[in-house]
Amino acid sequence: MFRVPPRPRTRTPAEHLGRAFGVQRTMDAAGAVLGPLAALGVLALSGQTYGRRKALRIP
Protein backbone atom coordinates (compact mmCIF):
# COMPACT_ATOMS: atom_id res chain seq x y z
CA MET A 1 0.00 0.00 0.00
CA PHE A 2 1.34 3.41 -0.91
CA ARG A 3 1.13 6.33 1.44
CA VAL A 4 -0.37 9.47 -0.04
CA PRO A 5 0.26 13.06 1.04
CA PRO A 6 -2.28 14.50 3.47
CA ARG A 7 -5.21 16.32 1.92
CA PRO A 8 -6.25 19.72 3.23
CA ARG A 9 -9.44 19.82 5.28
CA THR A 10 -11.93 22.44 4.14
CA ARG A 11 -13.77 22.53 7.46
CA THR A 12 -10.72 23.76 9.36
CA PRO A 13 -10.77 27.51 10.00
CA ALA A 14 -8.08 29.41 8.10
CA GLU A 15 -6.22 30.42 11.28
CA HIS A 16 -5.77 26.74 12.26
CA LEU A 17 -4.68 25.27 8.91
CA GLY A 18 -0.99 25.14 9.82
CA ARG A 19 -1.63 23.39 13.12
CA ALA A 20 -4.06 20.93 11.52
CA PHE A 21 -1.50 20.08 8.85
CA GLY A 22 1.20 19.57 11.49
CA VAL A 23 -1.00 17.28 13.57
CA GLN A 24 -1.89 15.24 10.51
CA ARG A 25 1.77 14.87 9.51
CA THR A 26 2.73 13.91 13.07
CA MET A 27 0.05 11.23 13.23
CA ASP A 28 1.16 9.91 9.82
CA ALA A 29 4.78 9.64 10.99
CA ALA A 30 3.74 7.99 14.26
CA GLY A 31 1.70 5.42 12.35
CA ALA A 32 4.63 4.73 10.05
CA VAL A 33 6.79 3.92 13.08
CA LEU A 34 4.26 2.19 15.35
CA GLY A 35 2.59 0.07 12.66
CA PRO A 36 5.61 -2.13 11.89
CA LEU A 37 6.46 -2.34 15.60
CA ALA A 38 2.94 -3.56 16.33
CA ALA A 39 3.23 -6.13 13.55
CA LEU A 40 6.52 -7.40 14.98
CA GLY A 41 4.89 -7.62 18.41
CA VAL A 42 2.02 -9.70 17.03
CA LEU A 43 4.49 -12.00 15.29
CA ALA A 44 6.50 -12.36 18.51
CA LEU A 45 3.38 -13.17 20.54
CA SER A 46 2.06 -15.66 18.00
CA GLY A 47 4.69 -18.20 19.00
CA GLN A 48 5.57 -19.09 15.44
CA THR A 49 9.20 -19.16 14.45
CA TYR A 50 10.34 -16.94 11.63
CA GLY A 51 13.87 -16.93 10.35
CA ARG A 52 15.64 -13.59 10.42
CA ARG A 53 16.08 -13.59 6.66
CA LYS A 54 12.44 -14.47 6.04
CA ALA A 55 11.14 -11.82 8.47
CA LEU A 56 13.28 -9.04 7.00
CA ARG A 57 12.68 -9.86 3.33
CA ILE A 58 11.17 -7.00 1.36
CA PRO A 59 8.61 -8.17 -1.22
mmCIF file of the N, C-alpha and C atoms, coordinates in Angstrom:
data_MODEL
# 
_entry.id   MODEL 
# 
loop_
_atom_site.group_PDB 
_atom_site.id 
_atom_site.type_symbol 
_atom_site.label_atom_id 
_atom_site.label_alt_id 
_atom_site.label_comp_id 
_atom_site.label_asym_id 
_atom_site.label_entity_id 
_atom_site.label_seq_id 
_atom_site.pdbx_PDB_ins_code 
_atom_site.Cartn_x 
_atom_site.Cartn_y 
_atom_site.Cartn_z 
_atom_site.occupancy 
_atom_site.B_iso_or_equiv 
_atom_site.pdbx_formal_charge 
_atom_site.auth_seq_id 
_atom_site.auth_comp_id 
_atom_site.auth_asym_id 
_atom_site.auth_atom_id 
_atom_site.pdbx_PDB_model_num 
ATOM 1   N N  . MET A 1 1  ? 0.843   -1.176  0.000  1.00 0.00 ? 1  MET A N  1 
ATOM 2   C CA . MET A 1 1  ? 0.000   0.000   0.000  1.00 0.00 ? 1  MET A CA 1 
ATOM 3   C C  . MET A 1 1  ? 0.889   1.240   0.000  1.00 0.00 ? 1  MET A C  1 
ATOM 4   N N  . PHE A 1 2  ? 0.557   2.187   -0.817 1.00 0.00 ? 2  PHE A N  1 
ATOM 5   C CA . PHE A 1 2  ? 1.338   3.407   -0.910 1.00 0.00 ? 2  PHE A CA 1 
ATOM 6   C C  . PHE A 1 2  ? 0.740   4.481   -0.025 1.00 0.00 ? 2  PHE A C  1 
ATOM 7   N N  . ARG A 1 3  ? 1.605   5.217   0.627  1.00 0.00 ? 3  ARG A N  1 
ATOM 8   C CA . ARG A 1 3  ? 1.134   6.333   1.444  1.00 0.00 ? 3  ARG A CA 1 
ATOM 9   C C  . ARG A 1 3  ? 0.961   7.544   0.537  1.00 0.00 ? 3  ARG A C  1 
ATOM 10  N N  . VAL A 1 4  ? -0.091  8.285   0.763  1.00 0.00 ? 4  VAL A N  1 
ATOM 11  C CA . VAL A 1 4  ? -0.372  9.472   -0.039 1.00 0.00 ? 4  VAL A CA 1 
ATOM 12  C C  . VAL A 1 4  ? -0.197  10.706  0.829  1.00 0.00 ? 4  VAL A C  1 
ATOM 13  N N  . PRO A 1 5  ? 0.120   11.846  0.239  1.00 0.00 ? 5  PRO A N  1 
ATOM 14  C CA . PRO A 1 5  ? 0.265   13.056  1.044  1.00 0.00 ? 5  PRO A CA 1 
ATOM 15  C C  . PRO A 1 5  ? -1.071  13.467  1.662  1.00 0.00 ? 5  PRO A C  1 
ATOM 16  N N  . PRO A 1 6  ? -1.031  14.092  2.822  1.00 0.00 ? 6  PRO A N  1 
ATOM 17  C CA . PRO A 1 6  ? -2.277  14.503  3.466  1.00 0.00 ? 6  PRO A CA 1 
ATOM 18  C C  . PRO A 1 6  ? -3.051  15.508  2.610  1.00 0.00 ? 6  PRO A C  1 
ATOM 19  N N  . ARG A 1 7  ? -4.346  15.401  2.653  1.00 0.00 ? 7  ARG A N  1 
ATOM 20  C CA . ARG A 1 7  ? -5.211  16.321  1.919  1.00 0.00 ? 7  ARG A CA 1 
ATOM 21  C C  . ARG A 1 7  ? -5.674  17.431  2.858  1.00 0.00 ? 7  ARG A C  1 
ATOM 22  N N  . PRO A 1 8  ? -5.781  18.636  2.369  1.00 0.00 ? 8  PRO A N  1 
ATOM 23  C CA . PRO A 1 8  ? -6.248  19.719  3.235  1.00 0.00 ? 8  PRO A CA 1 
ATOM 24  C C  . PRO A 1 8  ? -7.718  19.543  3.608  1.00 0.00 ? 8  PRO A C  1 
ATOM 25  N N  . ARG A 1 9  ? -8.054  19.901  4.807  1.00 0.00 ? 9  ARG A N  1 
ATOM 26  C CA . ARG A 1 9  ? -9.439  19.820  5.277  1.00 0.00 ? 9  ARG A CA 1 
ATOM 27  C C  . ARG A 1 9  ? -10.107 21.179  5.063  1.00 0.00 ? 9  ARG A C  1 
ATOM 28  N N  . THR A 1 10 ? -11.258 21.180  4.423  1.00 0.00 ? 10 THR A N  1 
ATOM 29  C CA . THR A 1 10 ? -11.928 22.441  4.136  1.00 0.00 ? 10 THR A CA 1 
ATOM 30  C C  . THR A 1 10 ? -12.710 22.962  5.335  1.00 0.00 ? 10 THR A C  1 
ATOM 31  N N  . ARG A 1 11 ? -12.993 22.097  6.311  1.00 0.00 ? 11 ARG A N  1 
ATOM 32  C CA . ARG A 1 11 ? -13.773 22.529  7.465  1.00 0.00 ? 11 ARG A CA 1 
ATOM 33  C C  . ARG A 1 11 ? -12.917 23.174  8.551  1.00 0.00 ? 11 ARG A C  1 
ATOM 34  N N  . THR A 1 12 ? -11.617 23.156  8.391  1.00 0.00 ? 12 THR A N  1 
ATOM 35  C CA . THR A 1 12 ? -10.724 23.764  9.364  1.00 0.00 ? 12 THR A CA 1 
ATOM 36  C C  . THR A 1 12 ? -10.676 25.266  9.126  1.00 0.00 ? 12 THR A C  1 
ATOM 37  N N  . PRO A 1 13 ? -10.854 26.062  10.179 1.00 0.00 ? 13 PRO A N  1 
ATOM 38  C CA . PRO A 1 13 ? -10.765 27.512  10.000 1.00 0.00 ? 13 PRO A CA 1 
ATOM 39  C C  . PRO A 1 13 ? -9.380  27.917  9.483  1.00 0.00 ? 13 PRO A C  1 
ATOM 40  N N  . ALA A 1 14 ? -9.322  28.977  8.746  1.00 0.00 ? 14 ALA A N  1 
ATOM 41  C CA . ALA A 1 14 ? -8.084  29.407  8.103  1.00 0.00 ? 14 ALA A CA 1 
ATOM 42  C C  . ALA A 1 14 ? -6.963  29.643  9.103  1.00 0.00 ? 14 ALA A C  1 
ATOM 43  N N  . GLU A 1 15 ? -7.281  30.132  10.298 1.00 0.00 ? 15 GLU A N  1 
ATOM 44  C CA . GLU A 1 15 ? -6.216  30.421  11.277 1.00 0.00 ? 15 GLU A CA 1 
ATOM 45  C C  . GLU A 1 15 ? -5.632  29.158  11.906 1.00 0.00 ? 15 GLU A C  1 
ATOM 46  N N  . HIS A 1 16 ? -6.262  27.992  11.678 1.00 0.00 ? 16 HIS A N  1 
ATOM 47  C CA . HIS A 1 16 ? -5.772  26.744  12.260 1.00 0.00 ? 16 HIS A CA 1 
ATOM 48  C C  . HIS A 1 16 ? -5.247  25.763  11.209 1.00 0.00 ? 16 HIS A C  1 
ATOM 49  N N  . LEU A 1 17 ? -5.117  26.181  9.970  1.00 0.00 ? 17 LEU A N  1 
ATOM 50  C CA . LEU A 1 17 ? -4.685  25.275  8.911  1.00 0.00 ? 17 LEU A CA 1 
ATOM 51  C C  . LEU A 1 17 ? -3.278  24.735  9.147  1.00 0.00 ? 17 LEU A C  1 
ATOM 52  N N  . GLY A 1 18 ? -2.369  25.583  9.583  1.00 0.00 ? 18 GLY A N  1 
ATOM 53  C CA . GLY A 1 18 ? -0.991  25.143  9.824  1.00 0.00 ? 18 GLY A CA 1 
ATOM 54  C C  . GLY A 1 18 ? -0.916  24.103  10.924 1.00 0.00 ? 18 GLY A C  1 
ATOM 55  N N  . ARG A 1 19 ? -1.625  24.335  12.002 1.00 0.00 ? 19 ARG A N  1 
ATOM 56  C CA . ARG A 1 19 ? -1.626  23.393  13.120 1.00 0.00 ? 19 ARG A CA 1 
ATOM 57  C C  . ARG A 1 19 ? -2.275  22.075  12.702 1.00 0.00 ? 19 ARG A C  1 
ATOM 58  N N  . ALA A 1 20 ? -3.384  22.143  11.964 1.00 0.00 ? 20 ALA A N  1 
ATOM 59  C CA . ALA A 1 20 ? -4.062  20.934  11.520 1.00 0.00 ? 20 ALA A CA 1 
ATOM 60  C C  . ALA A 1 20 ? -3.158  20.114  10.605 1.00 0.00 ? 20 ALA A C  1 
ATOM 61  N N  . PHE A 1 21 ? -2.422  20.781  9.736  1.00 0.00 ? 21 PHE A N  1 
ATOM 62  C CA . PHE A 1 21 ? -1.497  20.082  8.851  1.00 0.00 ? 21 PHE A CA 1 
ATOM 63  C C  . PHE A 1 21 ? -0.387  19.422  9.655  1.00 0.00 ? 21 PHE A C  1 
ATOM 64  N N  . GLY A 1 22 ? 0.143   20.125  10.646 1.00 0.00 ? 22 GLY A N  1 
ATOM 65  C CA . GLY A 1 22 ? 1.202   19.571  11.487 1.00 0.00 ? 22 GLY A CA 1 
ATOM 66  C C  . GLY A 1 22 ? 0.740   18.366  12.275 1.00 0.00 ? 22 GLY A C  1 
ATOM 67  N N  . VAL A 1 23 ? -0.467  18.420  12.817 1.00 0.00 ? 23 VAL A N  1 
ATOM 68  C CA . VAL A 1 23 ? -1.002  17.283  13.567 1.00 0.00 ? 23 VAL A CA 1 
ATOM 69  C C  . VAL A 1 23 ? -1.180  16.087  12.645 1.00 0.00 ? 23 VAL A C  1 
ATOM 70  N N  . GLN A 1 24 ? -1.677  16.330  11.462 1.00 0.00 ? 24 GLN A N  1 
ATOM 71  C CA . GLN A 1 24 ? -1.891  15.239  10.510 1.00 0.00 ? 24 GLN A CA 1 
ATOM 72  C C  . GLN A 1 24 ? -0.565  14.605  10.110 1.00 0.00 ? 24 GLN A C  1 
ATOM 73  N N  . ARG A 1 25 ? 0.456   15.410  9.861  1.00 0.00 ? 25 ARG A N  1 
ATOM 74  C CA . ARG A 1 25 ? 1.773   14.871  9.506  1.00 0.00 ? 25 ARG A CA 1 
ATOM 75  C C  . ARG A 1 25 ? 2.389   14.101  10.671 1.00 0.00 ? 25 ARG A C  1 
ATOM 76  N N  . THR A 1 26 ? 2.198   14.599  11.895 1.00 0.00 ? 26 THR A N  1 
ATOM 77  C CA . THR A 1 26 ? 2.726   13.909  13.066 1.00 0.00 ? 26 THR A CA 1 
ATOM 78  C C  . THR A 1 26 ? 2.068   12.555  13.250 1.00 0.00 ? 26 THR A C  1 
ATOM 79  N N  . MET A 1 27 ? 0.756   12.495  13.089 1.00 0.00 ? 27 MET A N  1 
ATOM 80  C CA . MET A 1 27 ? 0.047   11.228  13.232 1.00 0.00 ? 27 MET A CA 1 
ATOM 81  C C  . MET A 1 27 ? 0.458   10.254  12.121 1.00 0.00 ? 27 MET A C  1 
ATOM 82  N N  . ASP A 1 28 ? 0.713   10.755  10.922 1.00 0.00 ? 28 ASP A N  1 
ATOM 83  C CA . ASP A 1 28 ? 1.159   9.912   9.824  1.00 0.00 ? 28 ASP A CA 1 
ATOM 84  C C  . ASP A 1 28 ? 2.527   9.313   10.137 1.00 0.00 ? 28 ASP A C  1 
ATOM 85  N N  . ALA A 1 29 ? 3.438   10.128  10.645 1.00 0.00 ? 29 ALA A N  1 
ATOM 86  C CA . ALA A 1 29 ? 4.777   9.645   10.990 1.00 0.00 ? 29 ALA A CA 1 
ATOM 87  C C  . ALA A 1 29 ? 4.718   8.645   12.142 1.00 0.00 ? 29 ALA A C  1 
ATOM 88  N N  . ALA A 1 30 ? 3.871   8.916   13.130 1.00 0.00 ? 30 ALA A N  1 
ATOM 89  C CA . ALA A 1 30 ? 3.736   7.993   14.258 1.00 0.00 ? 30 ALA A CA 1 
ATOM 90  C C  . ALA A 1 30 ? 3.194   6.643   13.788 1.00 0.00 ? 30 ALA A C  1 
ATOM 91  N N  . GLY A 1 31 ? 2.237   6.659   12.885 1.00 0.00 ? 31 GLY A N  1 
ATOM 92  C CA . GLY A 1 31 ? 1.700   5.417   12.350 1.00 0.00 ? 31 GLY A CA 1 
ATOM 93  C C  . GLY A 1 31 ? 2.724   4.648   11.537 1.00 0.00 ? 31 GLY A C  1 
ATOM 94  N N  . ALA A 1 32 ? 3.593   5.382   10.840 1.00 0.00 ? 32 ALA A N  1 
ATOM 95  C CA . ALA A 1 32 ? 4.631   4.729   10.050 1.00 0.00 ? 32 ALA A CA 1 
ATOM 96  C C  . ALA A 1 32 ? 5.646   4.034   10.944 1.00 0.00 ? 32 ALA A C  1 
ATOM 97  N N  . VAL A 1 33 ? 5.850   4.535   12.147 1.00 0.00 ? 33 VAL A N  1 
ATOM 98  C CA . VAL A 1 33 ? 6.787   3.920   13.083 1.00 0.00 ? 33 VAL A CA 1 
ATOM 99  C C  . VAL A 1 33 ? 6.099   2.833   13.905 1.00 0.00 ? 33 VAL A C  1 
ATOM 100 N N  . LEU A 1 34 ? 4.928   3.121   14.440 1.00 0.00 ? 34 LEU A N  1 
ATOM 101 C CA . LEU A 1 34 ? 4.257   2.192   15.349 1.00 0.00 ? 34 LEU A CA 1 
ATOM 102 C C  . LEU A 1 34 ? 3.613   1.001   14.640 1.00 0.00 ? 34 LEU A C  1 
ATOM 103 N N  . GLY A 1 35 ? 3.217   1.165   13.390 1.00 0.00 ? 35 GLY A N  1 
ATOM 104 C CA . GLY A 1 35 ? 2.595   0.071   12.658 1.00 0.00 ? 35 GLY A CA 1 
ATOM 105 C C  . GLY A 1 35 ? 3.505   -1.143  12.514 1.00 0.00 ? 35 GLY A C  1 
ATOM 106 N N  . PRO A 1 36 ? 4.708   -0.980  11.984 1.00 0.00 ? 36 PRO A N  1 
ATOM 107 C CA . PRO A 1 36 ? 5.610   -2.127  11.888 1.00 0.00 ? 36 PRO A CA 1 
ATOM 108 C C  . PRO A 1 36 ? 6.006   -2.702  13.258 1.00 0.00 ? 36 PRO A C  1 
ATOM 109 N N  . LEU A 1 37 ? 6.152   -1.834  14.261 1.00 0.00 ? 37 LEU A N  1 
ATOM 110 C CA . LEU A 1 37 ? 6.465   -2.338  15.603 1.00 0.00 ? 37 LEU A CA 1 
ATOM 111 C C  . LEU A 1 37 ? 5.324   -3.191  16.146 1.00 0.00 ? 37 LEU A C  1 
ATOM 112 N N  . ALA A 1 38 ? 4.092   -2.770  15.899 1.00 0.00 ? 38 ALA A N  1 
ATOM 113 C CA . ALA A 1 38 ? 2.941   -3.558  16.333 1.00 0.00 ? 38 ALA A CA 1 
ATOM 114 C C  . ALA A 1 38 ? 2.902   -4.895  15.594 1.00 0.00 ? 38 ALA A C  1 
ATOM 115 N N  . ALA A 1 39 ? 3.214   -4.888  14.311 1.00 0.00 ? 39 ALA A N  1 
ATOM 116 C CA . ALA A 1 39 ? 3.232   -6.134  13.546 1.00 0.00 ? 39 ALA A CA 1 
ATOM 117 C C  . ALA A 1 39 ? 4.301   -7.080  14.077 1.00 0.00 ? 39 ALA A C  1 
ATOM 118 N N  . LEU A 1 40 ? 5.470   -6.556  14.404 1.00 0.00 ? 40 LEU A N  1 
ATOM 119 C CA . LEU A 1 40 ? 6.517   -7.400  14.976 1.00 0.00 ? 40 LEU A CA 1 
ATOM 120 C C  . LEU A 1 40 ? 6.098   -7.946  16.331 1.00 0.00 ? 40 LEU A C  1 
ATOM 121 N N  . GLY A 1 41 ? 5.388   -7.149  17.121 1.00 0.00 ? 41 GLY A N  1 
ATOM 122 C CA . GLY A 1 41 ? 4.892   -7.616  18.412 1.00 0.00 ? 41 GLY A CA 1 
ATOM 123 C C  . GLY A 1 41 ? 3.894   -8.747  18.253 1.00 0.00 ? 41 GLY A C  1 
ATOM 124 N N  . VAL A 1 42 ? 2.999   -8.627  17.285 1.00 0.00 ? 42 VAL A N  1 
ATOM 125 C CA . VAL A 1 42 ? 2.022   -9.695  17.035 1.00 0.00 ? 42 VAL A CA 1 
ATOM 126 C C  . VAL A 1 42 ? 2.735   -10.965 16.589 1.00 0.00 ? 42 VAL A C  1 
ATOM 127 N N  . LEU A 1 43 ? 3.731   -10.826 15.728 1.00 0.00 ? 43 LEU A N  1 
ATOM 128 C CA . LEU A 1 43 ? 4.492   -11.999 15.293 1.00 0.00 ? 43 LEU A CA 1 
ATOM 129 C C  . LEU A 1 43 ? 5.227   -12.638 16.467 1.00 0.00 ? 43 LEU A C  1 
ATOM 130 N N  . ALA A 1 44 ? 5.789   -11.825 17.352 1.00 0.00 ? 44 ALA A N  1 
ATOM 131 C CA . ALA A 1 44 ? 6.505   -12.362 18.507 1.00 0.00 ? 44 ALA A CA 1 
ATOM 132 C C  . ALA A 1 44 ? 5.550   -13.088 19.456 1.00 0.00 ? 44 ALA A C  1 
ATOM 133 N N  . LEU A 1 45 ? 4.342   -12.554 19.624 1.00 0.00 ? 45 LEU A N  1 
ATOM 134 C CA . LEU A 1 45 ? 3.383   -13.171 20.537 1.00 0.00 ? 45 LEU A CA 1 
ATOM 135 C C  . LEU A 1 45 ? 2.685   -14.389 19.940 1.00 0.00 ? 45 LEU A C  1 
ATOM 136 N N  . SER A 1 46 ? 2.759   -14.545 18.631 1.00 0.00 ? 46 SER A N  1 
ATOM 137 C CA . SER A 1 46 ? 2.063   -15.659 17.995 1.00 0.00 ? 46 SER A CA 1 
ATOM 138 C C  . SER A 1 46 ? 2.736   -16.999 18.276 1.00 0.00 ? 46 SER A C  1 
ATOM 139 N N  . GLY A 1 47 ? 3.990   -16.976 18.672 1.00 0.00 ? 47 GLY A N  1 
ATOM 140 C CA . GLY A 1 47 ? 4.690   -18.204 19.001 1.00 0.00 ? 47 GLY A CA 1 
ATOM 141 C C  . GLY A 1 47 ? 5.245   -18.942 17.805 1.00 0.00 ? 47 GLY A C  1 
ATOM 142 N N  . GLN A 1 48 ? 5.025   -18.447 16.622 1.00 0.00 ? 48 GLN A N  1 
ATOM 143 C CA . GLN A 1 48 ? 5.573   -19.090 15.435 1.00 0.00 ? 48 GLN A CA 1 
ATOM 144 C C  . GLN A 1 48 ? 7.020   -18.651 15.268 1.00 0.00 ? 48 GLN A C  1 
ATOM 145 N N  . THR A 1 49 ? 7.798   -19.509 14.666 1.00 0.00 ? 49 THR A N  1 
ATOM 146 C CA . THR A 1 49 ? 9.202   -19.157 14.450 1.00 0.00 ? 49 THR A CA 1 
ATOM 147 C C  . THR A 1 49 ? 9.367   -18.638 13.026 1.00 0.00 ? 49 THR A C  1 
ATOM 148 N N  . TYR A 1 50 ? 10.037  -17.550 12.920 1.00 0.00 ? 50 TYR A N  1 
ATOM 149 C CA . TYR A 1 50 ? 10.339  -16.944 11.632 1.00 0.00 ? 50 TYR A CA 1 
ATOM 150 C C  . TYR A 1 50 ? 11.841  -16.723 11.584 1.00 0.00 ? 50 TYR A C  1 
ATOM 151 N N  . GLY A 1 51 ? 12.446  -17.170 10.505 1.00 0.00 ? 51 GLY A N  1 
ATOM 152 C CA . GLY A 1 51 ? 13.872  -16.931 10.347 1.00 0.00 ? 51 GLY A CA 1 
ATOM 153 C C  . GLY A 1 51 ? 14.134  -15.450 10.138 1.00 0.00 ? 51 GLY A C  1 
ATOM 154 N N  . ARG A 1 52 ? 15.304  -15.009 10.543 1.00 0.00 ? 52 ARG A N  1 
ATOM 155 C CA . ARG A 1 52 ? 15.637  -13.589 10.415 1.00 0.00 ? 52 ARG A CA 1 
ATOM 156 C C  . ARG A 1 52 ? 15.596  -13.152 8.962  1.00 0.00 ? 52 ARG A C  1 
ATOM 157 N N  . ARG A 1 53 ? 16.104  -13.961 8.071  1.00 0.00 ? 53 ARG A N  1 
ATOM 158 C CA . ARG A 1 53 ? 16.082  -13.589 6.656  1.00 0.00 ? 53 ARG A CA 1 
ATOM 159 C C  . ARG A 1 53 ? 14.658  -13.519 6.118  1.00 0.00 ? 53 ARG A C  1 
ATOM 160 N N  . LYS A 1 54 ? 13.822  -14.457 6.528  1.00 0.00 ? 54 LYS A N  1 
ATOM 161 C CA . LYS A 1 54 ? 12.440  -14.467 6.038  1.00 0.00 ? 54 LYS A CA 1 
ATOM 162 C C  . LYS A 1 54 ? 11.660  -13.280 6.588  1.00 0.00 ? 54 LYS A C  1 
ATOM 163 N N  . ALA A 1 55 ? 11.890  -12.920 7.851  1.00 0.00 ? 55 ALA A N  1 
ATOM 164 C CA . ALA A 1 55 ? 11.144  -11.822 8.470  1.00 0.00 ? 55 ALA A CA 1 
ATOM 165 C C  . ALA A 1 55 ? 11.539  -10.468 7.899  1.00 0.00 ? 55 ALA A C  1 
ATOM 166 N N  . LEU A 1 56 ? 12.797  -10.336 7.483  1.00 0.00 ? 56 LEU A N  1 
ATOM 167 C CA . LEU A 1 56 ? 13.281  -9.040  6.999  1.00 0.00 ? 56 LEU A CA 1 
ATOM 168 C C  . LEU A 1 56 ? 13.229  -8.900  5.481  1.00 0.00 ? 56 LEU A C  1 
ATOM 169 N N  . ARG A 1 57 ? 12.741  -9.918  4.784  1.00 0.00 ? 57 ARG A N  1 
ATOM 170 C CA . ARG A 1 57 ? 12.675  -9.863  3.331  1.00 0.00 ? 57 ARG A CA 1 
ATOM 171 C C  . ARG A 1 57 ? 11.658  -8.801  2.882  1.00 0.00 ? 57 ARG A C  1 
ATOM 172 N N  . ILE A 1 58 ? 12.064  -8.034  1.915  1.00 0.00 ? 58 ILE A N  1 
ATOM 173 C CA . ILE A 1 58 ? 11.170  -7.004  1.361  1.00 0.00 ? 58 ILE A CA 1 
ATOM 174 C C  . ILE A 1 58 ? 10.570  -7.567  0.081  1.00 0.00 ? 58 ILE A C  1 
ATOM 175 N N  . PRO A 1 59 ? 9.241   -7.576  -0.021 1.00 0.00 ? 59 PRO A N  1 
ATOM 176 C CA . PRO A 1 59 ? 8.613   -8.165  -1.221 1.00 0.00 ? 59 PRO A CA 1 
ATOM 177 C C  . PRO A 1 59 ? 8.907   -7.376  -2.483 1.00 0.00 ? 59 PRO A C  1 
# 
